[in-house]
Amino acid sequence: MQIFSRITGVGSAAPERVVTNEHFASYLDTSDEWIRERTGIEARRWCEPDVSASQLAEPA
């Protein structure tokens, strides 16, 4: 017996808190430009400590 499945939809959700490279440059010996050149990352989204992955999955 074969069981078939299919993807019927996709979604996404991102936390509201944006953390820029300046956050890291303030306590690491680096700069926003250095981080961007090496990683391509300008900012990232962080969840608050009391937010779980399942809470992000719900609106997605």
N, CA, C and O atoms as CSV, one atom per row, in Angstrom:
chain,resi,resn,atom,element,x,y,z
A,1,MET,N,N,0.834,-1.174,0.000
A,1,MET,CA,C,0.000,0.000,0.000
A,1,MET,C,C,0.883,1.243,0.000
A,1,MET,O,O,1.721,1.410,0.886
A,2,GLN,N,N,0.702,2.100,-0.973
A,2,GLN,CA,C,1.456,3.342,-1.044
A,2,GLN,C,C,0.638,4.478,-0.438
A,2,GLN,O,O,-0.574,4.574,-0.630
A,3,ILE,N,N,1.327,5.316,0.285
A,3,ILE,CA,C,0.683,6.501,0.846
A,3,ILE,C,C,1.264,7.712,0.135
A,3,ILE,O,O,2.479,7.903,0.103
A,4,PHE,N,N,0.402,8.512,-0.423
A,4,PHE,CA,C,0.841,9.695,-1.152
A,4,PHE,C,C,0.547,10.941,-0.328
A,4,PHE,O,O,-0.442,11.010,0.402
A,5,SER,N,N,1.403,11.889,-0.459
A,5,SER,CA,C,1.164,13.175,0.202
A,5,SER,C,C,1.518,14.283,-0.776
A,5,SER,O,O,2.229,14.066,-1.757
A,6,ARG,N,N,1.018,15.452,-0.496
A,6,ARG,CA,C,1.336,16.593,-1.339
A,6,ARG,C,C,1.303,17.861,-0.497
A,6,ARG,O,O,0.629,17.933,0.530
A,7,ILE,N,N,2.030,18.832,-0.949
A,7,ILE,CA,C,2.034,20.130,-0.289
A,7,ILE,C,C,0.854,20.914,-0.834
A,7,ILE,O,O,0.737,21.118,-2.042
A,8,THR,N,N,-0.007,21.348,0.050
A,8,THR,CA,C,-1.206,22.074,-0.388
A,8,THR,C,C,-1.088,23.572,-0.158
A,8,THR,O,O,-1.951,24.336,-0.589
A,9,GLY,N,N,-0.034,23.995,0.511
A,9,GLY,CA,C,0.161,25.426,0.736
A,9,GLY,C,C,1.439,25.677,1.512
A,9,GLY,O,O,1.980,24.781,2.160
A,10,VAL,N,N,1.896,26.879,1.437
A,10,VAL,CA,C,3.081,27.285,2.192
A,10,VAL,C,C,2.788,28.626,2.853
A,10,VAL,O,O,1.893,29.355,2.426
A,11,GLY,N,N,3.528,28.937,3.869
A,11,GLY,CA,C,3.345,30.209,4.555
A,11,GLY,C,C,4.607,30.581,5.299
A,11,GLY,O,O,5.536,29.783,5.423
A,12,SER,N,N,4.626,31.788,5.784
A,12,SER,CA,C,5.777,32.228,6.564
A,12,SER,C,C,5.337,33.265,7.583
A,12,SER,O,O,4.297,33.908,7.440
A,13,ALA,N,N,6.138,33.406,8.589
A,13,ALA,CA,C,5.924,34.430,9.611
A,13,ALA,C,C,7.291,34.833,10.135
A,13,ALA,O,O,8.178,33.993,10.287
A,14,ALA,N,N,7.455,36.095,10.405
A,14,ALA,CA,C,8.726,36.594,10.921
A,14,ALA,C,C,8.473,37.409,12.183
A,14,ALA,O,O,7.505,38.164,12.260
A,15,PRO,N,N,9.339,37.253,13.160
A,15,PRO,CA,C,9.194,38.058,14.377
A,15,PRO,C,C,9.326,39.545,14.053
A,15,PRO,O,O,9.957,39.914,13.063
A,16,GLU,N,N,8.743,40.382,14.873
A,16,GLU,CA,C,8.784,41.825,14.633
A,16,GLU,C,C,10.128,42.445,14.982
A,16,GLU,O,O,10.513,43.452,14.388
A,17,ARG,N,N,10.839,41.871,15.923
A,17,ARG,CA,C,12.096,42.468,16.397
A,17,ARG,C,C,13.196,42.310,15.349
A,17,ARG,O,O,13.555,41.191,14.980
A,18,VAL,N,N,13.724,43.431,14.876
A,18,VAL,CA,C,14.808,43.440,13.894
A,18,VAL,C,C,16.111,43.778,14.616
A,18,VAL,O,O,16.196,44.781,15.324
A,19,VAL,N,N,17.117,42.936,14.430
A,19,VAL,CA,C,18.433,43.154,15.036
A,19,VAL,C,C,19.419,43.412,13.903
A,19,VAL,O,O,19.661,42.543,13.065
A,20,THR,N,N,19.980,44.604,13.887
A,20,THR,CA,C,20.914,44.976,12.821
A,20,THR,C,C,22.341,44.580,13.192
A,20,THR,O,O,22.615,44.170,14.320
A,21,ASN,N,N,23.228,44.709,12.234
A,21,ASN,CA,C,24.636,44.417,12.479
A,21,ASN,C,C,25.242,45.380,13.494
A,21,ASN,O,O,26.209,45.038,14.175
A,22,GLU,N,N,24.681,46.571,13.596
A,22,GLU,CA,C,25.182,47.540,14.574
A,22,GLU,C,C,25.094,46.983,15.996
A,22,GLU,O,O,25.918,47.314,16.848
A,23,HIS,N,N,24.111,46.154,16.243
A,23,HIS,CA,C,23.972,45.515,17.559
A,23,HIS,C,C,25.234,44.729,17.907
A,23,HIS,O,O,25.721,44.795,19.035
A,24,PHE,N,N,25.754,43.993,16.943
A,24,PHE,CA,C,26.943,43.178,17.175
A,24,PHE,C,C,28.209,44.021,17.157
A,24,PHE,O,O,29.142,43.765,17.918
A,25,ALA,N,N,28.240,45.014,16.298
A,25,ALA,CA,C,29.415,45.878,16.205
A,25,ALA,C,C,29.646,46.632,17.506
A,25,ALA,O,O,30.776,47.015,17.810
A,26,SER,N,N,28.586,46.848,18.273
A,26,SER,CA,C,28.723,47.600,19.525
A,26,SER,C,C,29.517,46.829,20.585
A,26,SER,O,O,30.134,47.452,21.449
A,27,TYR,N,N,29.518,45.517,20.544
A,27,TYR,CA,C,30.284,44.772,21.553
A,27,TYR,C,C,31.313,43.807,20.967
A,27,TYR,O,O,32.049,43.168,21.719
A,28,LEU,N,N,31.377,43.691,19.662
A,28,LEU,CA,C,32.432,42.920,19.014
A,28,LEU,C,C,33.363,43.896,18.306
A,28,LEU,O,O,32.954,45.005,17.961
A,29,ASP,N,N,34.564,43.505,18.095
A,29,ASP,CA,C,35.521,44.378,17.413
A,29,ASP,C,C,35.328,44.253,15.909
A,29,ASP,O,O,36.174,43.694,15.211
A,30,THR,N,N,34.204,44.778,15.408
A,30,THR,CA,C,33.862,44.668,13.992
A,30,THR,C,C,32.941,45.815,13.605
A,30,THR,O,O,32.658,46.696,14.417
A,31,SER,N,N,32.478,45.799,12.372
A,31,SER,CA,C,31.577,46.853,11.898
A,31,SER,C,C,30.456,46.240,11.066
A,31,SER,O,O,30.523,45.084,10.648
A,32,ASP,N,N,29.440,47.039,10.843
A,32,ASP,CA,C,28.329,46.620,9.990
A,32,ASP,C,C,28.844,46.226,8.607
A,32,ASP,O,O,28.449,45.197,8.060
A,33,GLU,N,N,29.713,47.038,8.058
A,33,GLU,CA,C,30.258,46.773,6.722
A,33,GLU,C,C,31.013,45.443,6.677
A,33,GLU,O,O,30.855,44.681,5.723
A,34,TRP,N,N,31.821,45.156,7.681
A,34,TRP,CA,C,32.588,43.912,7.730
A,34,TRP,C,C,31.643,42.708,7.722
A,34,TRP,O,O,31.867,41.743,6.991
A,35,ILE,N,N,30.600,42.770,8.528
A,35,ILE,CA,C,29.639,41.666,8.599
A,35,ILE,C,C,28.922,41.496,7.262
A,35,ILE,O,O,28.792,40.376,6.768
A,36,ARG,N,N,28.455,42.598,6.671
A,36,ARG,CA,C,27.736,42.524,5.395
A,36,ARG,C,C,28.604,41.953,4.283
A,36,ARG,O,O,28.141,41.126,3.498
A,37,GLU,N,N,29.852,42.384,4.211
A,37,GLU,CA,C,30.749,41.908,3.146
A,37,GLU,C,C,31.008,40.410,3.242
A,37,GLU,O,O,31.119,39.741,2.215
A,38,ARG,N,N,31.102,39.882,4.429
A,38,ARG,CA,C,31.449,38.473,4.605
A,38,ARG,C,C,30.252,37.532,4.667
A,38,ARG,O,O,30.363,36.356,4.320
A,39,THR,N,N,29.114,38.045,5.106
A,39,THR,CA,C,27.950,37.166,5.260
A,39,THR,C,C,26.780,37.523,4.358
A,39,THR,O,O,25.932,36.677,4.075
A,40,GLY,N,N,26.730,38.773,3.903
A,40,GLY,CA,C,25.583,39.228,3.121
A,40,GLY,C,C,24.379,39.576,3.990
A,40,GLY,O,O,23.319,39.933,3.477
A,41,ILE,N,N,24.544,39.472,5.294
A,41,ILE,CA,C,23.439,39.736,6.217
A,41,ILE,C,C,23.464,41.197,6.646
A,41,ILE,O,O,24.490,41.701,7.103
A,42,GLU,N,N,22.326,41.873,6.494
A,42,GLU,CA,C,22.203,43.254,6.948
A,42,GLU,C,C,21.465,43.335,8.278
A,42,GLU,O,O,21.759,44.190,9.113
A,43,ALA,N,N,20.509,42.442,8.462
A,43,ALA,CA,C,19.720,42.409,9.695
A,43,ALA,C,C,19.102,41.033,9.818
A,43,ALA,O,O,19.028,40.279,8.848
A,44,ARG,N,N,18.667,40.722,11.004
A,44,ARG,CA,C,18.000,39.445,11.220
A,44,ARG,C,C,16.820,39.679,12.143
A,44,ARG,O,O,16.760,40.686,12.849
A,45,ARG,N,N,15.892,38.752,12.134
A,45,ARG,CA,C,14.699,38.839,12.971
A,45,ARG,C,C,14.866,37.892,14.150
A,45,ARG,O,O,15.201,36.720,13.977
A,46,TRP,N,N,14.632,38.403,15.329
A,46,TRP,CA,C,14.733,37.601,16.546
A,46,TRP,C,C,13.388,37.555,17.247
A,46,TRP,O,O,12.661,38.547,17.298
A,47,CYS,N,N,13.074,36.398,17.780
A,47,CYS,CA,C,11.880,36.252,18.615
A,47,CYS,C,C,12.190,36.767,20.014
A,47,CYS,O,O,13.336,36.756,20.464
A,48,GLU,N,N,11.163,37.206,20.669
A,48,GLU,CA,C,11.298,37.526,22.084
A,48,GLU,C,C,11.470,36.203,22.833
A,48,GLU,O,O,11.038,35.162,22.339
A,49,PRO,N,N,12.085,36.224,24.001
A,49,PRO,CA,C,12.352,34.971,24.729
A,49,PRO,C,C,11.112,34.129,25.030
A,49,PRO,O,O,11.212,32.910,25.165
A,50,ASP,N,N,9.962,34.758,25.134
A,50,ASP,CA,C,8.749,34.010,25.484
A,50,ASP,C,C,7.954,33.529,24.270
A,50,ASP,O,O,6.837,33.035,24.423
A,51,VAL,N,N,8.519,33.667,23.060
A,51,VAL,CA,C,7.836,33.231,21.835
A,51,VAL,C,C,8.430,31.897,21.382
A,51,VAL,O,O,9.648,31.760,21.262
A,52,SER,N,N,7.566,30.922,21.134
A,52,SER,CA,C,8.029,29.596,20.704
A,52,SER,C,C,7.882,29.441,19.193
A,52,SER,O,O,7.212,30.237,18.536
A,53,ALA,N,N,8.513,28.413,18.661
A,53,ALA,CA,C,8.412,28.130,17.228
A,53,ALA,C,C,6.971,27.851,16.825
A,53,ALA,O,O,6.541,28.248,15.742
A,54,SER,N,N,6.230,27.180,17.678
A,54,SER,CA,C,4.833,26.880,17.347
A,54,SER,C,C,3.990,28.152,17.296
A,54,SER,O,O,3.012,28.215,16.551
A,55,GLN,N,N,4.353,29.153,18.070
A,55,GLN,CA,C,3.636,30.422,18.006
A,55,GLN,C,C,3.905,31.139,16.687
A,55,GLN,O,O,3.034,31.853,16.189
A,56,LEU,N,N,5.084,30.964,16.116
A,56,LEU,CA,C,5.374,31.527,14.798
A,56,LEU,C,C,4.694,30.723,13.698
A,56,LEU,O,O,4.299,31.283,12.675
A,57,ALA,N,N,4.557,29.430,13.895
A,57,ALA,CA,C,3.939,28.576,12.879
A,57,ALA,C,C,2.454,28.871,12.723
A,57,ALA,O,O,1.905,28.738,11.629
A,58,GLU,N,N,1.810,29.264,13.794
A,58,GLU,CA,C,0.364,29.499,13.744
A,58,GLU,C,C,-0.033,30.563,12.712
A,58,GLU,O,O,-0.909,30.289,11.893
A,59,PRO,N,N,0.565,31.763,12.709
A,59,PRO,CA,C,0.164,32.741,11.691
A,59,PRO,C,C,0.670,32.399,10.288
A,59,PRO,O,O,0.138,32.893,9.294
A,60,ALA,N,N,1.697,31.553,10.215
A,60,ALA,CA,C,2.227,31.181,8.904
A,60,ALA,C,C,1.237,30.290,8.196
A,60,ALA,O,O,1.488,29.860,7.070
